[in-house]
Amino acid sequence: MLKTSGLLVFFLIAVAFVACEKEAPYDGLKQLEIDDAIIVKYMADSNVTATKHSSGLYYNIIRPGTGNQVVQTDTVYSNYTLKILEDSVLLSKSVDSTFKFMLPGYIEGWKTGVSLIRPGGLIRLLIPSTLAYQQRAITSPRIPPNSILDITLEIVSVKNKPKRLKSYHYIPLPC
């Protein structure tokens, strides 16, 4: 009985220590440096040309498009191909199956890239993990933590959300 209770106490203490173990805090600047070195090497090895944005995103505008810049409230219809850098295509949407989105809910690299082109535009984005999903694993499609994304994005069309007009209620005045 004493041995069993001693083992139980030891087990509970061990579980308490494991439960209290904290993950190291995410260091975005350090991860951005790591990702940047990987992207630069990839571009040199693959003869890929891209411009570095102040955010750390690398992009190549293939076709700038025309019209107004996409804004946060617009609904955007696009085609895209998503890869993990140096990996096979993970997810793609073709012309007959356009992807509809609004900017506020998307990763920073996507939002920055969309702002660089207009409707009809085509852009290739090399998105460091710090501007994508960071250390989070995504299950559908499968994207491991700290993945650098390679996205080719075409804006097919944009539907502008009309500005709401303030409504005024007419109250008749007594005569």
C-alpha positions as CSV (number, residue, x, y, z in Angstrom):
1,M,0.0,0.0,0.0
2,L,2.8,2.4,0.9
3,K,4.6,1.6,-2.4
4,T,1.4,2.3,-4.4
5,S,0.7,5.6,-2.7
6,G,4.4,6.6,-3.1
7,L,4.2,5.8,-6.8
8,L,0.9,7.7,-7.1
9,V,2.4,10.8,-5.4
10,F,5.5,10.6,-7.7
11,F,3.3,10.3,-10.8
12,L,1.2,13.3,-9.8
13,I,4.3,15.4,-9.1
14,A,5.8,14.4,-12.5
15,V,2.5,15.3,-14.2
16,A,2.4,18.7,-12.5
17,F,6.0,19.5,-13.7
18,V,5.2,18.5,-17.3
19,A,1.9,20.5,-17.2
20,C,3.7,23.6,-15.9
21,E,6.4,23.5,-18.6
22,K,5.9,26.5,-20.8
23,E,6.7,26.8,-24.5
24,A,9.4,29.3,-25.4
25,P,7.9,32.6,-26.5
26,Y,7.7,33.1,-30.2
27,D,10.5,35.4,-31.4
28,G,9.2,36.9,-34.6
29,L,12.4,38.9,-35.4
30,K,14.6,35.9,-35.1
31,Q,12.3,33.7,-37.2
32,L,12.1,36.5,-39.8
33,E,15.9,36.4,-40.1
34,I,15.9,32.6,-40.5
35,D,13.1,32.8,-43.1
36,D,14.8,35.6,-44.9
37,A,18.0,33.6,-45.3
38,I,16.1,30.6,-46.6
39,I,14.2,32.8,-49.1
40,V,17.3,34.5,-50.4
41,K,19.1,31.1,-50.8
42,Y,16.0,29.7,-52.6
43,M,15.9,32.6,-55.0
44,A,19.6,32.3,-55.8
45,D,19.4,28.5,-56.3
46,S,16.2,28.7,-58.3
47,N,17.0,31.8,-60.4
48,V,13.8,33.5,-59.0
49,T,13.6,37.3,-59.0
50,A,11.6,39.1,-56.4
51,T,11.5,42.5,-54.6
52,K,11.6,42.7,-50.9
53,H,8.8,44.6,-49.2
54,S,9.5,46.6,-46.0
55,S,7.4,44.0,-44.1
56,G,9.8,41.2,-45.1
57,L,7.5,39.8,-47.9
58,Y,9.2,39.0,-51.2
59,Y,7.0,39.6,-54.3
60,N,7.2,39.6,-58.1
61,I,4.4,41.5,-59.9
62,I,3.8,39.5,-63.1
63,R,0.9,41.6,-64.3
64,P,-0.1,44.7,-62.3
65,G,-3.8,44.8,-63.3
66,T,-6.0,47.9,-63.7
67,G,-8.6,49.7,-61.8
68,N,-8.9,50.7,-58.2
69,Q,-6.8,49.3,-55.4
70,V,-8.4,46.6,-53.3
71,V,-9.6,47.9,-49.9
72,Q,-10.5,46.1,-46.7
73,T,-14.3,46.1,-47.3
74,D,-14.1,44.7,-50.9
75,T,-15.0,41.2,-51.8
76,V,-12.2,39.8,-53.9
77,Y,-12.5,36.9,-56.3
78,S,-9.2,35.2,-57.1
79,N,-7.3,32.2,-58.4
80,Y,-4.3,31.1,-56.5
81,T,-1.7,28.4,-56.1
82,L,-0.2,27.7,-52.7
83,K,3.0,25.9,-52.1
84,I,5.3,25.5,-49.2
85,L,8.7,26.8,-50.3
86,E,10.6,24.1,-52.2
87,D,7.6,21.8,-51.9
88,S,4.8,20.5,-54.2
89,V,1.5,22.4,-54.7
90,L,-0.6,22.1,-51.6
91,L,-3.8,23.9,-52.7
92,S,-4.9,25.6,-55.8
93,K,-8.0,27.2,-57.2
94,S,-8.6,27.2,-60.9
95,V,-10.4,29.7,-63.2
96,D,-13.6,27.8,-63.0
97,S,-13.6,27.7,-59.2
98,T,-12.7,31.2,-58.0
99,F,-11.9,31.9,-54.4
100,K,-13.9,34.6,-52.7
101,F,-12.4,36.5,-49.7
102,M,-12.4,39.7,-47.8
103,L,-9.0,41.1,-46.5
104,P,-9.5,41.6,-42.8
105,G,-9.3,37.9,-41.9
106,Y,-6.3,36.9,-43.9
107,I,-2.6,36.6,-43.1
108,E,-0.4,39.7,-43.3
109,G,1.6,38.5,-46.3
110,W,-1.6,37.9,-48.3
111,K,-3.0,41.3,-47.4
112,T,0.2,43.1,-48.3
113,G,0.5,41.2,-51.6
114,V,-3.1,41.9,-52.6
115,S,-2.5,45.6,-52.0
116,L,0.3,45.6,-54.6
117,I,-1.9,44.7,-57.5
118,R,-5.2,45.7,-59.0
119,P,-8.1,43.6,-60.6
120,G,-6.7,41.4,-63.4
121,G,-3.3,41.5,-61.7
122,L,-1.0,38.5,-61.1
123,I,1.6,38.3,-58.4
124,R,4.0,35.8,-56.9
125,L,4.5,36.0,-53.1
126,L,7.2,34.4,-51.0
127,I,5.7,34.9,-47.5
128,P,8.0,34.4,-44.5
129,S,6.3,32.4,-41.7
130,T,6.1,35.5,-39.5
131,L,3.7,37.0,-42.1
132,A,1.8,33.8,-42.5
133,Y,0.9,31.2,-39.8
134,Q,4.0,31.6,-37.6
135,Q,4.5,28.6,-35.3
136,R,0.9,27.4,-35.7
137,A,0.3,24.2,-37.6
138,I,-2.6,24.3,-40.1
139,T,-4.4,21.1,-40.8
140,S,-6.3,21.8,-44.0
141,P,-4.3,22.1,-46.1
142,R,-1.4,20.7,-44.1
143,I,1.0,23.5,-43.4
144,P,3.6,22.8,-40.7
145,P,4.7,25.4,-38.2
146,N,7.1,28.1,-39.4
147,S,6.4,27.4,-43.1
148,I,7.4,29.8,-45.8
149,L,4.6,30.1,-48.3
150,D,5.0,30.5,-52.1
151,I,1.7,31.8,-53.4
152,T,0.8,32.8,-57.0
153,L,-2.3,35.0,-56.8
154,E,-4.5,36.5,-59.5
155,I,-7.3,38.9,-58.8
156,V,-10.1,38.0,-61.1
157,S,-12.6,40.6,-60.0
158,V,-13.5,42.9,-57.1
159,K,-16.9,43.7,-55.8
160,N,-16.9,47.0,-53.9
161,K,-19.1,47.1,-50.9
162,P,-21.2,50.3,-51.1
163,K,-20.7,52.8,-48.4
164,R,-23.6,52.8,-46.0
165,L,-25.5,56.0,-46.0
166,K,-26.6,57.4,-42.7
167,S,-30.2,57.0,-42.3
168,Y,-32.2,59.9,-41.0
169,H,-35.7,59.5,-39.6
170,Y,-38.1,62.2,-40.6
171,I,-40.2,63.4,-37.7
172,P,-43.0,65.7,-38.7
173,L,-43.1,68.9,-36.7
174,P,-46.4,69.9,-35.1
175,C,-48.2,72.9,-36.8
